Amino acid sequence: MKVKKFAAVAAAGALAASLALFGCSSGGDAPAQTDEGQDASNAEAGYTLVSEGKLTIATSPDYPPFENLEGDEAVGLDIDIAQAIADELGLELEVKSLQFDGILTAIAAGGQADIGISGITVDPDRAKQVDFTETYYIDDQAIAAMKGGTVNKDNAAEELNKEGVVIAVQSGTSGEAYCQENFPNATVQPYGNSTDAFAAMQAGQADYVCTNYAVVSKMLADAYQDAEIVLPVATGEEYAIAVSKDNPALLEAVNAAIEKLKADGTIDDLTNKWLG
């Protein structure tokens, strides 16, 4: 399932201006902005925020290593990237937890969060709802099963596409769409989060789990060592941040921050931290 890139690229002049603004908030010698100063900067940049002085993100914290909860704290690659973007914008980060299939709707409607970052694959249907930033990570799909079965990458395409086979997926994800398209004879069973999908497989309520490769690998390493990947699928999915179509200045500002974080190696460092 090859996805297309819907990345908004800022013009060079706008990028330079945005980076100059960001330098005021991230430089070690620059004085901290007051709330009034942050509000004025936001107004000058032309974007609006749900809460002034804060970058509120919508995420589904059940998708390690991109986002999950450690106690009451959201951690992961997406959370660290969002924090770095907030720092560049001179804003405080605020995390709002939503079920994955409600994130884009919330961003499109406005009022709940400024951006959505939750391992979101860019695709044409989603791009009708929201705008997407530059890509920050590329992932594939993987299908896992409990160890001891007979399915492998050589016979998986046939064995998975049989009546009676149940494939657990996270609702609204690219994994769900992939299975519906490629295994129409199987039952594709959606769950609210990836943890529940894996638990269903372990409990015998599903035969397989399909989700993004990095997530499957993390789940198997940390919690489901009695399961294994039976089919890796090279889909080349591009992860990006969702922004309301009514907030183009915020899209431009976040894109400029991403470009800076790519250029200075921050995103590479964070990716290595969480995915090795």
N, C-alpha and C positions, 0 to 999 in steps of 0.2 A: 504494500500500500504506500506508494510513493507520494509524499506530500509536497506541496508547492510552498515556496517561501513568500510570505506576505510581510515584508519588513519595510517599515517606514524609515527613510534615510533623510536626515536633516541636511539642508544645504550648507556649504562650507562656511558661509558668513554667519548663519544662525548658529552653527556648531561652535564657532570661535567665540561668539558672544555668550553662549550658554556656558562654555568652559570657563570664561572669564568670571562669570557670576559664581560658578561652583567653587572656583579657587578661593573665594572669600570665606567660604564655610569650611573648607577642608585643610587650608594651610595651617601649619603649626603655629605661625606667629600672628595669625589674624585673630582679632578679638571676637569672642562669642557674640552672636546676634541676640538681641532681646526679642521677645515675642513680637513686639511692634516692628522690629527690623525684619523679622521673618515674614510677617504679613505683608510688608511693603515689597519685599523681594518677590513674593508669590504674585502680587498684583502686577509688578513690573514684568514678570515672566509671562503673565497672561493666563496662567492656569488657576483652576479652583481646586480646593481640597475639602474633604468631608469635615475635617477638623483642622482649623488653622494651626500651623506650626507642626503638624504631624503628617507623615505619609502612612496612610492606612492601607494595609494589604489584605486581600482575601485569599485564604489558602485552606487546603484540606490536609491537616497534619496527621496523615496516616499513610504516607508514601515515602518511606525512607529509601535512599539517603537524601531525598530532596526536602521533605518536611515530615517531622513526626514530633510527638510530645515526649519530653523527659520530665516527668512530674507535671507541672503546670506550664512548663516552658517549651515553646516551639523551637526546634533546632533543625538544621539541615542546610544543604547547599542553597536552596532557594531563599531560606531565611537570611543566610549570610550575605547573599547577593543583594537582597532587598535592603538589608542594613547598610551595605556599602553605598547603595544608591541614595538612601535617605541621608547618609552622611554627606555625600556630594551635593545634595540639594539643601543642606543645612536644616534638615527636618528630623524630628523624633520619629522612630518607627513604632507603629502600632499594628498588632497582628489580630485579625478577625478570622475565626475559624468558621468555615462553611463546608457543607457537603460538596464534593467536587462538581457534581452536575448542576449546582446552583451558582457557581462562581461567575460564569460569563453573563448569566442573566442579571446578577447583582451589579456587575460592572456596567452593563449596558443601561440598566435602569437608573443607576446613580444613587447616591445617598447612603450606601453602606460601606463602600471602600473606594479608594482611589485607583488601585491597580489590582490585578489578579496575577498571582505567581504561584503555580502549583504543578509543575511538570506539565504545562499545557502545550500540546502539540498544535502547531499552526496548520489549519486546513481551510479550504474555501468556505465551507459552511460557517465555521466559527468566525471567519473574517467578515461575514455579513453582519454579525452581531457587534463586534468590537474591533478596534484597531490593535495591531500587534507591533511590538518593538522589534529591534534587531534580535536575531537568534543568539542565545547564550550557551546552548548545549544541544547536541544531536544524539539521539538514542534509537534503539531498535526495539522490537517486540520479542518476547520469549514465552514459551508454554512449558509449564512445570507439571509434574505428576509425582505421586508417591513412588519411592524406590521399589523395585521388584517387578515392575510391569514389563510388558513386551513391546511397548511403543517406543520407537526411536526416530531419529530424523529421516531415516529411509522409508519408513512406512506411516509416519505421522499424518501426512496429507490425506491418506485413505482412511486410517483408523479413527481420526478425529471427526471425520465427516460421516458419521453413522448415526442412525436413529438410536436413541437411548443414551448416547454420550452426553454428559453434562459438563460444560465448560464455565467455570466461575470467572466473572470479570467485575471490574469496578464500573458502576453505572456512569454513562456519559463519556467514557474514555475512548481513546483510539484503539485500545485492545478489544473493547466491545464491538466497535465497528469492524475491526479486522476479522474477528471470529464470525460475525454475522455474514460478512461477504464471502469468506473462504470456507466456512463449514456450515452451510445452510441446513444440512440434515441433522446437525447436533442441536441440543438445547443450550442456548447461550443464556446463562443465569446471572443477572446483574445483582451486585451488592453495593451498599452505600459506601464502602471503603475497601481497600485492598486487604486489610487485615482480616476482615470478615470473609473475603473470598478464599484466602489461604486456610482459615479455620474450617470453612465448609469442606474443602478438599481433604483436610486431615481427618475430619469427622466422617468422611464417606458420603457426604451430601453432594459432592461434585467429584468428577473424575480428574479434572485438570483446572489449572489457573492460567489465564493469559493476561499479562500486563507488560509494562516496559522492562527491557532487559536489566537495566541497572537496579530496578526495584525488585525483580525476581531474585537476582543475585544476592542482594542485601537480605531479603527475607530468608532465603535458604541458608545463608551463612549465619544469621543471628538466631533464628527461631524455628526453622523447619529443615533441620539437617537430615530428616528422614525422607526428604523429597529431592527431586533433581530436575534439571532442564532437559526436556525431551525434544524440543524443537526451537532453536534460535531462528529468528526471522529478521532479515536485514531490511528494515523499512526506512531507515534514514530520517527519523522524525525530528523536526526542528522545534525546540522549546523556546518560547518567547513569553513576554509579559503582556497581559491584556490591559488595554486602556479604553475608556469610553470614547466613542466617536465624537462626543460633544466636548471633549477636552484635548484638542490637538496640541495646545501649548505644553501640556503635561507630557504627552507622547514625545514631543521634541526634546523636552528637558530630560526625560528618562533615557531616551536614545543617546543623547550627548553624554550622560553619565555612564552608560554601558560602554560607549566607545572609549571613554577615558579609562574605565576599569579594565577593558581589554588591552589597551595600549600599555598601561603600567604593570600588567601581569597579575592584577588582583584576581580576575575571574579564573585564570589558569591556576593560581595558587589555591583558591577556594575549591575548584574542581578536584585538584589533586588531594586536598585535605579530606574531602568526603567520598571520593571514588577511587582514590589511590592511583 
